[in-house]
C-alpha cells in the first residue's frame, strides 16, 4: 500500500511513523509512506495556505488551491499508475468517526492520500469536490490534523499482511470482534501477592478461550457498554 500524507507539519508525522512497527512495515515493503509539506504546492513567494473566512468569523481557513494542486499531482505521479484507485481522505473533527471496521476497509485500498486539516478547517469546496472520505478520530478537537493522520495510518498499516510479527495479533485486538480485548498477563505468575488467574496457567485451551470471552464481555460491559448495543 502507498500512503501520501499532505500536511503543514511534516515532522509531526515523520517521527512516530519512523519507529517500531511502522518502521519495520516500511522496511519490509508492506507500506510505502511519503510525507509532504502542503506549502510545496503554493505559487506565491510567501507560500500562503490560508485566508480569512467569507462572512466573517474567528481564525483562518485553508485555501483550496494548494490542496487541489497537491492531491491532483500526487494522483498523477508516474509511480501512481493506478491513480484512479486513489482514495482521498481529509482529517477533520467534522468527519465520520474512525473505528476498527473503517481501518480494515481502508487497509484494502492500494493508495491513500491523507490531507491534514488545520486552523478553522478547509474551504468546503475541497470536501465537496476533491475528498472521498472525511474522517475524525474522535469527538474532540486537536491542534492540527497531522496528529490524527498518524493515528489513522498506524491503525491501517498494522492490519496489512506482514506488518505484525504474528498475523493473529490484529484479529485478536480490541474492537476486531466487536468487544474489548480480554486482560493479558505475563511472567511472573505472582507479583506483590497478586496471582495470574489459574485458568491461564492450566494449559486447557478450551477453558482459556471461554475465560477470555467472558472477560472480554465483562470489560466491554464496564468500559464501553455502547459496543454491546
FENWO-V134259 format. One record per run of one state. SS is the DSSP state (alpha for helix, beta for strand, coil for the rest). FROM is the first residue (numbers start at 0). TO is the last residue. If there is no record, write none. Layout:
# FENWO-V134259
ss:SS from:FROM to:TO
ss:SS from:FROM to:TO
This chain:
# FENWO-V134259
ss:coil from:0 to:0
ss:beta from:1 to:6
ss:coil from:7 to:8
ss:alpha from:9 to:15
ss:coil from:16 to:18
ss:alpha from:19 to:26
ss:coil from:27 to:30
ss:beta from:31 to:36
ss:alpha from:37 to:40
ss:coil from:41 to:48
ss:beta from:49 to:51
ss:coil from:52 to:58
ss:beta from:59 to:61
ss:coil from:62 to:62
ss:alpha from:63 to:74
ss:coil from:75 to:81
ss:alpha from:82 to:84
ss:coil from:85 to:85
ss:beta from:86 to:96
ss:coil from:97 to:98
ss:alpha from:99 to:105
ss:coil from:106 to:109
ss:beta from:110 to:115
ss:coil from:116 to:120
ss:beta from:121 to:121
ss:coil from:122 to:122
ss:alpha from:123 to:128
ss:coil from:129 to:131
ss:beta from:132 to:135
ss:coil from:136 to:143
ss:alpha from:144 to:156
ss:coil from:157 to:166
ss:alpha from:167 to:170
ss:coil from:171 to:188
ss:beta from:189 to:190
ss:coil from:191 to:192
ss:beta from:193 to:194
ss:coil from:195 to:196
ss:alpha from:197 to:200
ss:coil from:201 to:203
ss:alpha from:204 to:222
ss:coil from:223 to:223
ss:alpha from:224 to:227
ss:coil from:228 to:228
